[in-house]
Amino acid sequence: MAQPARANLSQATTTSVAQYNERIQVQEPAWLTAAREDPDPSVRLHALETWAQNPGETLDPVTYALVDPDESVRTRAQALWEEALAGR
């Protein structure tokens, strides 16, 4: 039963982020969008690491990664989120 709840949370979060992006008209690089949708978790993790080297004005890549199906991607996203909240 935990899986459907996680799927609903993931879908709701992704939808909320997409709606937020539309409102503020944030455009992420095409390579990041493509990497986020790649089925290989190592590609998604590498994209997150690349983004972390030079983060933009928005934390959207991190918020998408927080609900990634792969645990390693979610773990790294959580660390980046906590760094952002701490004010790096």
C-alpha positions in Angstrom: 0.0 0.0 0.0 3.0 2.3 0.5 3.8 2.2 -3.2 0.6 3.8 -4.5 0.9 6.6 -1.9 4.5 7.3 -3.0 3.3 7.3 -6.6 0.6 9.8 -5.8 3.0 12.0 -4.0 5.5 11.8 -6.8 2.9 12.7 -9.4 1.5 15.5 -7.3 4.9 17.0 -6.7 5.9 16.8 -10.3 2.6 18.5 -11.3 3.1 21.2 -8.7 6.6 22.0 -9.9 5.4 22.1 -13.5 2.7 24.5 -12.6 5.1 26.7 -10.7 7.5 26.7 -13.6 4.7 27.8 -15.9 3.7 30.7 -13.6 7.2 32.1 -13.2 8.3 31.0 -16.7 11.5 29.2 -15.7 13.2 27.4 -18.5 15.7 24.7 -17.7 18.3 23.6 -20.2 17.1 21.0 -22.7 19.9 18.6 -21.6 18.6 18.7 -18.0 15.0 18.0 -19.1 16.2 15.1 -21.3 18.5 13.7 -18.6 15.7 13.8 -16.0 13.5 11.6 -18.2 16.3 9.1 -19.0 15.5 5.6 -17.8 19.1 5.1 -16.6 19.4 6.3 -13.0 23.1 7.0 -13.4 22.3 9.5 -16.2 19.8 11.2 -13.9 22.3 11.3 -11.0 25.1 12.6 -13.3 22.7 15.4 -14.5 21.9 16.3 -10.9 25.7 16.5 -10.1 26.3 18.6 -13.2 23.6 21.0 -12.2 24.9 21.1 -8.6 28.3 22.4 -9.9 26.6 25.5 -11.2 23.0 25.7 -9.8 20.6 28.2 -11.3 18.1 30.4 -9.7 15.7 27.6 -9.1 15.9 24.3 -7.2 13.6 22.6 -9.7 16.1 19.9 -10.7 16.4 19.0 -7.0 12.7 18.9 -6.4 12.2 16.7 -9.4 15.0 14.4 -8.1 13.5 14.2 -4.6 10.7 12.0 -6.1 12.9 10.0 -8.5 12.2 6.3 -8.6 15.9 5.5 -7.8 17.1 5.7 -4.2 20.6 7.0 -5.0 19.1 10.0 -7.0 16.7 10.8 -4.2 19.5 10.5 -1.6 21.7 13.0 -3.4 18.7 15.3 -4.0 18.0 15.3 -0.3 21.6 16.3 0.5 21.4 19.1 -2.0 18.1 20.3 -0.6 19.5 20.3 2.9 22.5 22.3 1.7 20.2 24.8 0.0 18.2 25.2 3.2 21.3 25.7 5.3 22.3 28.6 3.0 25.4 26.9 1.7 
